[in-house]
Amino acid sequence: MVDRTVRDAEARKLKELYEAKKSQEELEGNSFNQQTIATEGGWTQPNVSAYLRGVVEIKEEAALVFAKCLEVPISAFSPRIANRMLQRELIAKNPATIKAKVTLVPKLNAATLDAVRDKLKDTSLIMPISEATTPINKPLSNNAFSFDLSDNSMSPKYQAGTSFVFDPMIKPLPTNIVIAAHKSRTGEYIIREYCVNDVLEDGQDVYELKPLNTAFPTLRDNYEVLAVAVAVVDMLI
């Protein structure tokens, strides 16, 4: 049985997607309600309501029905089910991957990261559910996430739009690529190379955050490191 916190998070996201789909269909002059989903799934309307309220755990069969009716990927409301199905698909295609663990990490944007940045190292944190995810076959903490490079500060090696996978539970080492946040402003995140200039008596690093593109500034005291990059899409670091 899935943890109640996870079940509630999935139900909230499912309800949000349902309301968005319903509003869209109404604008287009179409009828869409809980009975629409119930008919597709061979259920009753109260069954659908129970899923949307988190009373009943979403399982694979139900997830497929909701994904079809809402026209979204299963990962948009249940990364855990999407992970399990992806793992099974990979094993079916290549039995040698049976021991591999593929994880779908949520792709965050600045607004979503603002909401969790102070809790990223909290092991009890339930990461936000996002419609976009990044698959990775590598050991990660449950707080890992992906984030897109928004500028050309890391070119020519990494162009704007490159997606990095970050793990906040890893301590940065010299030359690691990290994501950092402005200490006093929300919504401001940068991706840079972590460079250590000195180590204080208490063991704390005196660091600066360098771009690979020298046209961009090196950043220091006003930024705090949130997480270390462990992969780039389709390429391990």
C-alpha positions in Angstrom: 0.0 0.0 0.0 1.3 3.4 -0.9 2.1 6.0 1.8 -0.9 8.2 2.5 1.1 11.4 1.9 2.0 10.2 -1.6 -1.6 9.1 -2.2 -2.9 12.5 -1.2 -0.3 14.3 -3.4 -1.3 12.2 -6.4 -5.0 12.8 -5.8 -4.4 16.6 -5.6 -2.6 16.6 -8.9 -5.2 14.4 -10.5 -8.0 16.7 -9.3 -6.1 19.7 -10.7 -5.7 18.0 -14.1 -9.3 17.0 -14.1 -10.5 20.5 -13.4 -8.2 21.9 -16.1 -9.5 19.3 -18.6 -13.1 20.0 -17.7 -12.7 23.8 -18.1 -11.0 23.3 -21.5 -13.8 21.1 -22.8 -16.5 23.5 -21.5 -14.8 26.4 -23.4 -14.9 24.3 -26.5 -18.6 23.5 -26.0 -18.1 19.9 -25.0 -19.4 17.9 -22.0 -16.8 16.5 -19.7 -17.3 15.4 -16.1 -16.7 12.6 -13.7 -19.2 10.4 -15.4 -17.2 10.7 -18.6 -14.3 9.1 -16.9 -16.5 6.6 -15.1 -17.9 5.4 -18.4 -14.4 5.0 -19.9 -13.3 2.9 -16.9 -16.5 0.9 -16.5 -17.0 2.5 -13.1 -19.6 4.6 -11.3 -19.2 8.3 -10.7 -18.6 7.8 -7.0 -15.6 5.6 -7.9 -14.1 8.5 -9.8 -14.8 10.9 -7.0 -13.0 8.5 -4.6 -9.9 8.6 -6.7 -10.0 12.4 -7.0 -10.3 12.8 -3.2 -7.6 10.4 -2.4 -9.9 7.9 -0.7 -8.8 5.1 -3.0 -5.2 4.5 -4.1 -4.5 4.9 -7.8 -3.3 1.7 -9.4 -2.1 1.0 -12.9 -5.4 0.1 -14.4 -7.0 3.3 -13.0 -4.0 5.4 -14.0 -4.3 4.3 -17.6 -8.0 5.3 -17.7 -7.3 8.8 -16.2 -4.3 9.3 -18.5 -6.5 8.5 -21.5 -9.4 10.7 -20.4 -7.3 13.7 -19.3 -4.9 13.3 -22.2 -1.8 13.5 -20.1 1.1 11.1 -19.3 0.7 9.0 -16.2 3.9 10.7 -14.9 1.9 13.9 -14.7 0.0 12.7 -11.7 1.8 9.5 -10.5 5.6 9.3 -11.1 5.7 6.1 -8.9 3.3 4.3 -11.3 5.1 5.7 -14.4 8.4 4.5 -12.9 7.1 1.0 -12.4 5.6 0.7 -15.8 8.8 2.1 -17.5 10.9 -0.4 -15.5 8.7 -3.3 -16.7 8.9 -2.0 -20.3 12.7 -1.8 -20.2 12.9 -5.4 -18.8 10.6 -6.7 -21.5 12.8 -5.1 -24.2 16.0 -6.1 -22.7 16.0 -8.8 -19.9 19.6 -7.8 -19.0 18.2 -4.6 -17.5 16.3 -6.5 -14.8 18.7 -5.2 -12.1 18.6 -1.7 -13.4 16.6 0.9 -11.5 15.2 3.6 -13.7 13.9 6.7 -11.9 11.8 9.5 -13.3 12.8 12.6 -11.6 10.5 15.7 -11.7 11.5 18.5 -13.9 11.2 21.7 -11.9 10.9 25.3 -13.0 11.9 28.4 -11.0 8.4 28.8 -9.4 8.3 25.2 -8.3 11.8 25.3 -7.0 11.0 28.4 -5.0 8.4 26.3 -3.1 10.8 23.6 -2.0 14.3 25.2 -2.0 14.5 25.4 1.8 13.5 21.8 2.2 15.6 20.1 -0.4 17.8 18.4 2.1 14.9 17.2 4.2 14.5 13.4 3.8 10.8 13.6 4.6 10.2 16.0 1.7 7.7 14.8 -0.9 8.9 16.3 -4.2 6.3 18.2 -6.3 4.6 16.2 -9.0 5.4 17.6 -12.5 4.0 16.8 -15.9 7.6 16.7 -17.3 10.0 14.1 -15.9 13.6 13.0 -16.7 14.4 9.2 -16.7 17.8 8.3 -15.3 19.4 4.9 -14.5 21.6 6.0 -11.6 21.3 5.8 -7.8 19.7 9.0 -6.6 18.1 10.4 -3.4 14.3 10.8 -3.4 14.9 14.6 -3.6 16.6 14.6 -6.9 15.2 16.8 -9.7 16.0 18.1 -13.1 16.3 21.7 -14.2 17.0 23.3 -17.6 19.9 25.7 -18.2 18.3 29.0 -19.1 21.2 30.8 -20.7 24.5 30.3 -22.5 26.7 30.6 -19.4 27.9 27.0 -19.8 28.5 27.1 -23.5 30.0 25.8 -25.7 29.8 22.5 -23.8 26.2 23.0 -22.6 23.8 25.1 -24.6 20.7 26.9 -23.3 17.9 24.4 -22.8 20.2 21.6 -21.7 18.5 19.6 -18.9 20.6 18.6 -15.8 19.7 16.1 -13.1 20.6 17.4 -9.6 20.8 15.7 -6.3 20.7 18.0 -3.2 22.1 15.2 -0.9 25.5 15.2 -2.6 28.2 17.5 -1.2 29.8 19.6 -4.0 33.4 19.0 -4.9 35.8 21.2 -6.9 34.8 21.3 -10.6 31.3 19.8 -10.0 28.5 21.5 -11.8 25.9 22.8 -9.4 22.7 24.7 -9.3 22.7 27.7 -7.0 20.0 30.2 -5.8 20.3 33.9 -5.0 20.2 34.2 -1.2 17.7 37.1 -1.0 15.7 36.8 -4.3 13.2 34.2 -5.4 13.1 32.8 -8.9 16.8 33.4 -9.6 18.7 30.1 -10.2 22.0 29.7 -12.0 24.0 26.7 -13.1 27.8 27.0 -12.7 31.0 25.1 -12.0 31.9 24.9 -8.3 35.4 26.2 -7.6 37.0 26.2 -4.2 39.4 29.0 -3.3 40.0 28.2 0.4 38.8 26.0 3.2 38.1 27.6 6.6 39.1 26.1 9.9 35.6 24.8 10.5 35.8 22.9 7.2 33.6 25.2 5.2 34.5 25.9 1.6 35.2 29.4 0.4 33.9 29.0 -3.2 33.0 30.8 -6.3 30.6 29.8 -9.1 32.3 30.0 -12.5 30.7 29.9 -16.0 32.3 28.0 -18.8 31.5 31.0 -21.0 33.7 33.9 -19.9 31.1 36.4 -21.2 29.1 35.6 -18.0 30.1 36.7 -14.5 31.7 34.6 -11.8 29.3 34.6 -8.8 30.3 34.4 -5.1 28.7 35.5 -1.8 25.2 36.2 -2.9 24.5 32.7 -4.0 24.0 29.4 -2.2 24.5 26.0 -3.7 21.4 23.8 -3.7 22.4 20.6 -5.4 25.1 18.9 -7.5 24.6 17.8 -11.1 24.8 14.0 -11.5 23.8 13.8 -15.1 22.9 15.7 -18.3 20.1 14.3 -20.5 21.6 11.3 -22.4 25.0 11.9 -20.9 26.5 11.1 -17.5 28.8 13.7 -16.0 
